[in-house]
């Protein structure tokens, strides 16, 4: 059996080789590079899954693969019917079939044709990305069209040299769990998931995603049923997929059906890939590309309440904090003015261009609006939100507290995200926590500083992650770290959600003997006399120097 670490390294080597190939062909730092890298990675993954299933089928009917491919007695047709592939795939599209034609002058066309064919299979319609206006984006594009025409054939041949079965086979990976795929996925997109585009595309650190998932699922016992989970600013899906994994499987299969929306085409492609790696293909129809604030895709569904609002059991979100959405701000307000969706208001366009709009405040309100009556949510917010004493921030906190929807807050260490210096906290909502305690944690002093490219970020150790999770779940009180409070206490503190404001102030009292007291007082007196003497000396020196200054 292939050692898991060896397999992981081989997959990472393949990714590095593909990036090197793109660099050689002048594609580095271009939008087309990440499309090529992720497309080839997914093609290799699906190919190896197809071939692994074909091998299993051959063993089941005790027939060599070569004879099955002849299809003399419809064996190949039976295989296609028996094995319901995650993505419809045919032998003619495989690496094994195409590599035999690698010497042909138009090999690059054969490769692009295969990708296009896979995208167009009727069974694969669900794998296309839907946009909020109803249009569809294909699973694959003709990737060699991004390469200079004279180099396309050599480029395609080089791709097959990198992904051939002789290099490595994904098959052993299919037996692995979410942690394996999340690590590989993070490595795959690490050079592309940066602050760019319409929204800032920050990859939520694995530790933060893990903490959020663990706490949300442990708020109440998980039942043997399907849960609808949602992320309205999903990015590449770290938060919502950690939650789906934590919910686990029931007697009927996966407990989570995932719904997402994100305005970024790139992030939505990443999320689709992430879902496919983790076997959540039944949720791909619910992955929407579009502007959540203006046109929420999961709205006006017939089976929901009369309001038309699609509501969810769990919601996670790491929304953009500082983003100019002035182009749509007034339209959002006009479109939703007759609803209570943005009850606290929408941030105004700032007078100065350098000032940013607090777009995350719209997402918090949208999440509260989209959460079921007993639903739970976790939202990453700027730490300033939890103490602001005016404006939309204060109104949102008041709504959460006055309605008894709060479960707790965790203030994270600074630089927990490598590409933003904004201090963040995680706000936990539980609409069923009507009489329960609220746990506030100050984890700002935890973590280790590490270099991440040109940036420095803070990384939580496994021990620290477990401390945060256990403290919150068990509602433990730890000096200068965590505290349990009530809704009334929060109101008395003017709706502040900062743990530090509720910590008990302790004054250490040390009893001294008469001799110890006299000794301390003598030391204080001697030190003061010394400081006064130094002060007089400096004062005389300054006066003498001033006397030397003459007018010329």
C-alpha positions, 0 to 999 in steps of 0.5 A: 500500500502506498504510504500516505505521506509519499502519496501526498508528496507525489501529488504536491510534486505534480502540482509544482511541476504543472506550475513550473510548466505554466511558468515556462510558457509565460503563464505565471501570475495570469488568470489562466494559470490557475484555470489550467492547474486546477483543471488538469488536477481535477482531470487527473483525479477523475481519470484515476477514479474512473480507472480504479472503478474499471479495475474493480469491475473487471475483478468482479466479473473476472475479465481482463480490462482489455476484453471489457474495452472490446465491448463484444458482449456489452461489458463496457456498457454494463460498466458505465451503467453499474458504476455511477461515476461522480462525473460521467467519464468514458474510456476514450477520455482517459489518460491511458487512451490519449497518451497513445496518441501523444505523438500526433501533431494536433494532440493538444486538440485531442486533449481539449476535445476530451475536456469539452466532451466531459463537460458536455455529457448530459449526466454532467450538467449538474457539475456546471456552475450556475450564476445568479442570472441562470446561466451555466459555466462548463466543468472544463474549458479548452485549456490549451487556448491560453497557450501561445499557438506554436507551443500548444502541442508541446504544452499538452504533451508535457502535461501528459508527461506530468500526469501519466500513471507512471508518475503516480496514481490517485487510487490510494487517496480515495480511501482517505478522509477529509483532512487529507483532501483539505491539506492537498486542496490548500496546497493546490490553491495557495498561490491563487487564493489571494486578496484580489478581484471584486471581493477579497478572497481570503482562505480561512485557516484550517484551524479556524474552520476546524474550531468553528465546525466543532463548536457549531456541531456540539451546540446541540446533539446531532440527529440522524437527519439531513441538515442544510448548511449554507455559506453566503460568502463561501470563497473556496469552501473551507468553512462550510466543508469543515462543517459538513465533514463534522456533521458526518454521515447518517444512516442514509449517507452524508448528513449535510447538503451544502448551499453556497453563493460567492461573487467570485468566479475563481472562488466558485471554481475552487469550491466546486473542485473542493466539493468533488474531492470530498465526494459532496457532488450531490450539493453541486447544484446548490453552488451559485456564482453571484452577488449575495447581497443584491440577488441572493440565489437561495430565495423564493423557494416554494417549500419555504415560509410564505416570506419566500426566505430560504432558511438553513440549519447551519450557516458559516461565513467569513465575509469581506470586511472592507470592500467598496460596493458603492456601485450596488449599494443604493440598488440593494437598499431599494430592492430590499427596503420593504423587508426586514433583511437589513434591519440595522441599515446599509453602510453609507458610501464614505466621503473619502475614497480611502475609507472603506465600506463595512460590507460585512455588516450586510452579511451579518444581517443577511445571515440572521435573516437566513437562519431557521428559528433554532438555527446556528451560525458562526461569523468571522467579524473584525474584533472592533465590531464586538465593542463599537458603541454606535452605528449599525454595529451597535444595532446588530448586537442589540438585535442579537442580544435582545432576541436571545440569539447569542451563544458566544464570541471568540477573539482570535490572535492578531495576524491569524490571516496571513494577508490581512492584519485585521484582528478578528473574532468569531461570533456564534449565533444560536437562536435556540439559546433563549435562557442559556449562558453565553461564553466569551473567550479571549484567545488573543494571546495564543499562537506562534508567529510563523513566516508565510511568504512575505507575510507573518501570521499567527498559527494556533497549535493543536493543543491551543485549538483543543483548548479553545474548542473544549473551553467553549463547548464545556463553557469553562471559566478560566482566569483571563481567558474565558468567562460565562455571562448572561444577557442581562450582564451584556446589556449592563455593559452596553452590549459589549461582547469583549471577554476582557470587560467581564473578567474579574479584576483581582488585586493581589494582597501581600502581608508584610512584616514591620521590618519588610515594610521599613526596608521597602520604604527605605528603598523607595526613598533612596531611589527618589533621592537619586532621581531628584539629584539626577534631575538637578544635575540635568537642570543645571547643565541645561541652564549653563548651555543656554547661557552660552547661546549668543546673538549674532 
